[in-house]
Amino acid sequence: MDITLVNFMNEQLSLVSLDFKRYMYEKLPWEARLVGLMGPRGVGKSTMILQRIKEMAEADQQQTLYISADHSYFTTHTFVDTADEFVREGGKWLFIDEVHKYDGWSRELKQIYDSHPELHIFFTGSSVLDILEGEADLSRRALLFDMQGLSFREYLELFHGIKTPVRSLEDVLDGNTRIEGILHPIPLFNKYLREGYYPFAEEGYVQQRLQQVVRLTMEVDIPQFANMSPATGKKLRRMLTIIAGNVPYKPEATGLANEIKVSRNDIPTYLLYMEKAGMIGQLRDETGGMRGLGKVEKVYLDNTNLIYAISGENANIGNVRETFFYNQTRLACDVTSSKVSDFAIGKYTFEIGGAKKSHRQIRDVENAFVVRDDMEYANGDILPLWSFGLLY
C-alpha cells in the first residue's frame, strides 16, 4: 500500500486510547462483511473504529487499512483502486472514515463488496445519509447503525473516571440508581447539561467547537446531501435559531416558512433533515403504531449542549429538562407525547419539572411519575432527572 496511507493510519492509531469505549462498541457486528456507522458530527465514530483496529490481534492489524475519505490521497485515487491493491497485498479489513466526503461512495462500496467477498468493510458517515437514496442500493448488503452523543453515565466515566453500569428503565423507576463514589450527583449533572454530550469537550474550547458543529452541519452537510444551495443552508441555520428560541416548538409550517422565506411544503422535509443530522429531536404521538411514524407534536433541539450553545444564558430551564429526558430515553425506549403530561413510554407517564412540580396534573393517572431536576435520589414516584442518563 502507499506509504502515505500507512503512515496516516499509524499516526491516527497513536492518538487513540482504549481506556473508554462508547456504548455502541460492543453492539456492532465487527465480523460482518459490510457495516456502516452513522451519526452526527462529533459523537466519536472515528475514534471507535480506530479503537477496534488497535484492539485487533497483531496478525489482523497487518491485514488492516484505515483510510479517511477526505484525505488528499483521494483527489487522485479511488476507493476501488485502493481496495483492489489492498486485497492483492493480502488485506482483509478495510475501514473507511467519513465516507460521505467522497463522491460516488455508495457505488464504489457496492463494487468493492461484490468484487472482494473475502474483504470486511466498515465505514462511518453522516447520519443524513440514510435519508437519501445513494447511487447504488446498499440496503441488501450493508448493516447500518446509528450512534448519538454521550449519556450522562458515559460522561461520568470519560470525564471523571466514575464507572457505573447501564440501568434499565425499570431500575430507574424503582430508584435503583445510586452511583458508587458520588454522594451528590447534581453538580456533575449540571456540567453535563452544558458541555458533556460531545466527547470533544475533553479538548477544550467547547462553545467554539459546538458553534462549528452547528454551522457545518446546517450550511454544509445537509445542503450537500440534499442538493441544496448555500443560500438554503443559511436558511436552515436561521430556522434552527428560530426553533431554539421557541422550544419546545409546536410545528406550524406556515409561520416558520414565512420567517425563512421558503415554501411551507418544504418545512417537514427540512425538519427531517435536521433531525437525522442530530440538530433537533421531534416528539411524535402514538398514532403511527411504530417508533418515529406518529404525528409530530413538539420539536426540541437535539441535546442540552446545543441549547446552551445557541441560547447561552437565555436557555429556558424547563426546555433543558425536557430536552435531556427525551434525548436520553429515546435510545432505549419508544418515547411519545402524552395527552395528559409531557412524555409517555409504554404504559408509563412522565411529568418533568423543578422543585415545585407536583402530582396535580397526573394525580388520576396510573403508572405516572414526576421527574425533577433538583432531586438527588428517588422518593417513591418522584424521580431525579439525572437518573434517566444511565439508560445507555
C-alpha positions as CSV (number, residue, x, y, z in Angstrom):
1,M,0.0,0.0,0.0
2,D,1.0,3.6,-0.5
3,I,3.2,4.6,2.4
4,T,1.2,7.8,2.8
5,L,-1.9,5.9,3.8
6,V,0.0,3.5,6.1
7,N,1.7,6.4,7.9
8,F,-1.6,8.2,8.2
9,M,-3.2,5.2,9.8
10,N,-0.4,4.7,12.2
11,E,-0.4,8.4,13.2
12,Q,-4.2,8.2,13.9
13,L,-3.8,5.0,15.9
14,S,-1.1,6.5,18.1
15,L,-3.6,9.2,19.2
16,V,-6.3,6.8,20.4
17,S,-6.8,5.4,23.9
18,L,-8.6,2.2,24.8
19,D,-9.5,3.4,28.3
20,F,-13.0,4.4,27.4
21,K,-15.3,3.0,24.7
22,R,-18.7,4.3,23.6
23,Y,-21.9,2.4,24.2
24,M,-22.1,1.2,20.6
25,Y,-18.7,-0.6,20.6
26,E,-19.9,-3.9,21.9
27,K,-23.1,-3.8,19.9
28,L,-21.6,-3.6,16.5
29,P,-21.1,-6.8,14.4
30,W,-17.5,-6.2,13.6
31,E,-17.2,-9.5,11.8
32,A,-19.8,-8.7,9.2
33,R,-18.8,-8.1,5.6
34,L,-20.2,-4.6,5.3
35,V,-21.1,-2.4,8.2
36,G,-21.9,1.3,8.3
37,L,-21.9,3.5,11.5
38,M,-23.9,6.8,11.1
39,G,-24.1,9.7,13.5
40,P,-23.9,13.4,13.9
41,R,-20.6,15.3,13.9
42,G,-18.5,14.9,17.0
43,V,-20.0,11.9,18.7
44,G,-16.9,9.7,18.4
45,K,-17.4,7.5,15.3
46,S,-13.8,7.9,14.1
47,T,-12.4,7.1,17.5
48,M,-14.4,3.9,17.7
49,I,-13.1,2.4,14.5
50,L,-9.5,3.3,15.4
51,Q,-10.1,1.6,18.8
52,R,-11.3,-1.5,17.0
53,I,-8.1,-1.6,14.9
54,K,-5.9,-1.0,17.9
55,E,-7.6,-3.8,19.8
56,M,-7.3,-6.4,16.9
57,A,-4.7,-9.1,17.1
58,E,-1.3,-8.2,15.7
59,A,-1.8,-10.5,12.7
60,D,-5.1,-8.9,11.9
61,Q,-3.6,-5.4,12.2
62,Q,-1.1,-6.3,9.5
63,Q,-4.0,-7.1,7.2
64,T,-5.9,-3.9,8.1
65,L,-6.2,-0.5,6.4
66,Y,-7.8,2.7,7.8
67,I,-8.5,5.5,5.4
68,S,-10.3,8.8,5.6
69,A,-12.4,9.9,2.7
70,D,-11.3,13.5,3.0
71,H,-7.6,12.6,2.8
72,S,-5.8,14.4,-0.1
73,Y,-4.8,11.0,-1.4
74,F,-8.3,10.6,-2.8
75,T,-8.1,13.6,-5.0
76,T,-6.2,11.4,-7.4
77,H,-7.1,7.9,-6.4
78,T,-10.4,6.0,-6.0
79,F,-11.8,3.7,-3.3
80,V,-12.0,0.9,-5.8
81,D,-8.4,1.1,-6.9
82,T,-7.2,1.4,-3.3
83,A,-9.3,-1.7,-2.2
84,D,-8.1,-3.7,-5.2
85,E,-4.4,-3.0,-4.3
86,F,-5.1,-3.7,-0.6
87,V,-6.6,-7.1,-1.3
88,R,-3.8,-8.1,-3.7
89,E,-1.4,-7.5,-0.8
90,G,-3.4,-9.7,1.5
91,G,-5.6,-7.1,3.1
92,K,-8.8,-8.4,4.9
93,W,-10.1,-5.5,6.9
94,L,-10.9,-2.1,5.3
95,F,-12.1,0.8,7.5
96,I,-13.3,3.9,5.6
97,D,-13.9,7.0,7.7
98,E,-16.3,9.9,6.8
99,V,-17.4,8.1,3.6
100,H,-19.9,10.9,2.8
101,K,-17.0,13.2,1.8
102,Y,-16.2,11.1,-1.3
103,D,-18.3,11.5,-4.4
104,G,-19.9,8.3,-5.6
105,W,-19.2,6.5,-2.3
106,S,-22.2,4.1,-2.4
107,R,-21.5,3.0,-6.0
108,E,-17.8,2.2,-5.2
109,L,-18.6,0.5,-1.9
110,K,-21.0,-1.8,-3.8
111,Q,-18.4,-2.6,-6.4
112,I,-15.8,-3.4,-3.7
113,Y,-18.2,-5.5,-1.8
114,D,-19.2,-7.5,-4.9
115,S,-15.6,-7.9,-6.2
116,H,-13.9,-9.0,-3.0
117,P,-16.1,-11.4,-1.0
118,E,-13.2,-12.1,1.4
119,L,-12.9,-8.4,2.4
120,H,-14.6,-7.0,5.5
121,I,-15.6,-3.3,5.1
122,F,-16.5,-0.9,7.8
123,F,-17.4,2.7,7.1
124,T,-18.6,5.8,9.0
125,G,-20.8,8.6,7.6
126,S,-23.1,11.4,8.4
127,S,-26.4,10.5,9.9
128,V,-28.1,12.4,7.0
129,L,-27.0,9.7,4.5
130,D,-29.8,7.2,5.3
131,I,-32.4,9.8,4.2
132,L,-31.2,9.9,0.7
133,E,-31.1,7.2,-1.9
134,G,-27.5,6.6,-2.9
135,E,-26.3,5.9,-6.4
136,A,-26.2,2.2,-5.6
137,D,-28.5,0.1,-3.5
138,L,-26.6,-1.0,-0.4
139,S,-29.7,-1.9,1.6
140,R,-29.3,-5.6,1.0
141,R,-25.6,-5.6,1.6
142,A,-24.8,-3.2,4.4
143,L,-25.8,-3.4,8.1
144,L,-26.4,0.2,9.2
145,F,-26.3,1.6,12.8
146,D,-26.8,5.0,14.3
147,M,-25.0,6.5,17.3
148,Q,-25.7,9.5,19.3
149,G,-23.7,11.6,21.9
150,L,-22.7,10.7,25.4
151,S,-25.2,9.7,28.0
152,F,-24.7,11.1,31.5
153,R,-23.4,7.7,32.5
154,E,-20.7,7.8,29.7
155,Y,-19.8,11.4,30.6
156,L,-19.1,10.4,34.2
157,E,-16.7,7.7,33.0
158,L,-15.0,9.6,30.2
159,F,-14.6,13.0,32.0
160,H,-14.4,11.9,35.7
161,G,-13.3,8.3,35.7
162,I,-16.5,7.3,37.5
163,K,-17.8,3.9,36.2
164,T,-21.4,2.8,36.8
165,P,-23.4,0.1,34.9
166,V,-26.2,0.8,32.4
167,R,-29.6,0.8,34.2
168,S,-32.9,-0.5,32.7
169,L,-35.9,1.7,32.7
170,E,-37.4,-0.5,35.5
171,D,-34.2,0.1,37.6
172,V,-34.7,3.9,37.2
173,L,-38.4,3.7,38.0
174,D,-37.6,1.7,41.1
175,G,-34.9,4.2,42.2
176,N,-32.0,1.8,41.8
177,T,-29.6,4.4,40.5
178,R,-27.1,5.2,43.2
179,I,-23.6,5.7,41.8
180,E,-20.7,4.4,43.9
181,G,-18.3,7.3,44.6
182,I,-20.9,10.1,44.1
183,L,-22.8,11.4,47.1
184,H,-24.1,14.5,45.3
185,P,-24.7,13.9,41.5
186,I,-26.3,17.2,40.7
187,P,-23.2,19.4,40.3
188,L,-21.8,16.9,37.8
189,F,-25.2,16.7,36.1
190,N,-25.3,20.4,35.6
191,K,-21.9,20.4,34.0
192,Y,-23.0,17.6,31.7
193,L,-26.1,19.6,30.6
194,R,-23.8,22.4,29.4
195,E,-20.8,20.6,28.0
196,G,-21.0,16.9,28.4
197,Y,-22.8,15.4,25.4
198,Y,-19.9,15.5,22.9
199,P,-16.6,13.7,23.6
200,F,-14.6,16.5,22.0
201,A,-15.3,18.6,25.1
202,E,-12.2,16.9,26.6
203,E,-10.1,19.0,24.2
204,G,-11.4,22.4,25.5
205,Y,-13.0,25.4,23.6
206,V,-16.3,23.6,23.8
207,Q,-18.5,26.5,22.8
208,Q,-16.4,27.3,19.8
209,R,-16.4,23.7,18.7
210,L,-20.2,23.4,19.2
211,Q,-20.8,26.5,17.1
212,Q,-18.6,24.9,14.4
213,V,-20.6,21.7,14.5
214,V,-23.9,23.7,14.1
215,R,-22.5,25.8,11.2
216,L,-21.0,22.9,9.3
217,T,-24.0,20.6,9.8
218,M,-26.6,23.2,8.7
219,E,-24.7,25.0,6.0
220,V,-22.5,22.2,4.5
221,D,-23.7,18.7,5.4
222,I,-27.4,18.9,4.9
223,P,-27.2,21.1,1.7
224,Q,-24.5,18.8,0.3
225,F,-26.6,15.6,0.7
226,A,-29.9,17.2,-0.2
227,N,-28.5,19.1,-3.2
228,M,-29.5,22.4,-1.7
229,S,-27.9,25.8,-2.5
230,P,-25.6,27.5,0.1
231,A,-28.4,30.1,0.5
232,T,-30.8,27.4,1.6
233,G,-28.2,26.1,4.1
234,K,-28.1,29.6,5.7
235,K,-31.9,29.5,5.8
236,L,-31.8,26.2,7.6
237,R,-29.4,27.6,10.2
238,R,-31.8,30.5,10.7
239,M,-34.6,28.0,11.1
240,L,-32.7,26.3,13.8
241,T,-32.2,29.6,15.7
242,I,-36.0,30.3,15.5
243,I,-36.8,26.8,16.8
244,A,-34.2,27.3,19.6
245,G,-36.0,30.5,20.7
246,N,-39.4,28.7,20.9
247,V,-38.7,25.2,22.1
248,P,-40.4,23.0,22.7
249,Y,-41.6,24.2,19.3
250,K,-45.1,23.4,18.2
251,P,-44.9,22.6,14.5
252,E,-46.5,25.3,12.5
253,A,-45.3,25.2,8.9
254,T,-46.8,28.4,7.6
255,G,-45.3,30.8,10.2
256,L,-41.9,29.1,10.0
257,A,-41.9,29.2,6.2
258,N,-42.7,32.9,6.2
259,E,-39.9,33.6,8.7
260,I,-37.2,32.0,6.5
261,K,-38.9,32.6,3.1
262,V,-39.4,29.1,1.8
263,S,-42.4,27.1,0.8
264,R,-44.4,25.7,3.7
265,N,-44.4,22.3,1.9
266,D,-40.6,22.2,2.4
267,I,-40.7,22.6,6.2
268,P,-41.4,19.0,7.2
269,T,-38.6,17.8,4.9
270,Y,-36.2,20.4,6.4
271,L,-37.2,19.3,9.9
272,L,-36.5,15.7,9.0
273,Y,-33.0,16.5,7.6
274,M,-32.3,18.5,10.8
275,E,-33.5,15.6,13.0
276,K,-31.4,13.0,11.2
277,A,-28.4,15.3,11.3
278,G,-28.6,15.5,15.1
279,M,-29.7,19.1,15.4
280,I,-33.3,18.6,16.6
281,G,-35.5,15.9,18.1
282,Q,-39.1,15.5,17.0
283,L,-41.5,14.1,19.6
284,R,-44.3,12.2,18.0
285,D,-47.6,10.8,19.2
286,E,-48.5,7.2,19.4
287,T,-50.8,7.2,16.3
288,G,-48.1,5.8,14.0
289,G,-48.0,2.4,15.7
290,M,-44.3,2.2,15.2
291,R,-41.4,4.3,16.5
292,G,-41.0,7.5,14.6
293,L,-44.1,7.3,12.5
294,G,-46.7,9.3,14.5
295,K,-47.6,12.9,14.1
296,V,-45.0,15.4,15.3
297,E,-46.3,17.2,18.4
298,K,-43.2,19.0,19.6
299,V,-39.7,19.9,18.3
300,Y,-36.7,20.2,20.6
301,L,-33.1,20.9,20.0
302,D,-31.4,17.5,19.9
303,N,-29.5,17.9,23.2
304,T,-28.9,20.3,26.0
305,N,-25.4,21.3,24.9
306,L,-26.9,22.7,21.7
307,I,-29.4,24.7,23.8
308,Y,-26.6,26.5,25.7
309,A,-24.5,26.9,22.6
310,I,-27.3,28.7,20.7
311,S,-29.3,30.4,23.6
312,G,-26.5,30.9,26.1
313,E,-27.7,32.1,29.5
314,N,-31.1,32.7,28.0
315,A,-31.7,29.0,27.9
316,N,-35.1,28.1,29.3
317,I,-34.6,25.6,32.2
318,G,-37.9,23.9,31.5
319,N,-36.8,23.2,28.0
320,V,-33.5,22.0,29.2
321,R,-35.2,19.5,31.5
322,E,-37.5,18.1,28.8
323,T,-34.7,18.0,26.2
324,F,-32.5,16.0,28.4
325,F,-35.3,13.5,29.2
326,Y,-36.2,13.0,25.6
327,N,-32.6,12.7,24.4
328,Q,-31.6,10.2,27.0
329,T,-34.6,7.9,26.9
330,R,-35.3,7.7,23.1
331,L,-32.4,5.4,22.5
332,A,-33.6,2.6,24.7
333,C,-37.3,3.4,24.8
334,D,-40.2,4.3,22.4
335,V,-40.9,7.8,23.7
336,T,-44.1,9.5,22.6
337,S,-46.1,12.6,23.6
338,S,-48.6,12.3,26.3
339,K,-52.2,13.6,26.3
340,V,-52.1,14.4,30.0
341,S,-48.4,15.1,30.6
342,D,-45.0,15.7,29.0
343,F,-44.0,12.2,27.8
344,A,-45.2,8.6,27.7
345,I,-43.1,5.4,27.5
346,G,-45.4,2.4,27.0
347,K,-47.8,2.3,30.0
348,Y,-45.8,5.0,31.9
349,T,-46.4,8.7,32.0
350,F,-43.9,11.3,33.0
351,E,-44.3,14.9,34.1
352,I,-41.0,16.9,34.0
353,G,-40.3,19.8,36.3
354,G,-38.4,21.5,39.1
355,A,-38.6,21.7,42.8
356,K,-42.2,22.9,42.8
357,K,-43.5,20.3,40.4
358,S,-46.4,18.4,42.0
359,H,-48.6,15.5,41.1
360,R,-51.6,17.7,40.3
361,Q,-51.6,17.2,36.6
362,I,-51.2,13.4,36.8
363,R,-52.9,12.6,40.1
364,D,-55.5,10.4,38.5
365,V,-53.2,8.7,36.0
366,E,-51.9,5.2,36.7
367,N,-48.2,4.5,36.4
368,A,-47.3,8.2,36.4
369,F,-44.1,9.7,37.7
370,V,-42.9,13.2,38.5
371,V,-39.3,13.8,37.3
372,R,-37.5,16.6,39.0
373,D,-34.1,18.2,38.4
374,D,-33.5,19.2,42.0
375,M,-33.5,15.7,43.5
376,E,-30.5,13.6,44.3
377,Y,-32.4,10.3,44.8
378,A,-35.8,8.9,44.2
379,N,-38.6,9.2,46.6
380,G,-41.5,6.9,45.6
381,D,-42.9,8.1,42.3
382,I,-40.8,11.3,42.3
383,L,-37.6,10.6,40.4
384,P,-34.4,12.5,39.9
385,L,-34.0,13.8,36.3
386,W,-30.3,12.8,36.2
387,S,-31.1,9.1,36.7
388,F,-32.5,8.9,33.2
389,G,-29.0,9.5,31.9
390,L,-28.0,6.0,33.0
391,L,-30.0,4.1,30.3
392,Y,-27.1,3.6,27.9
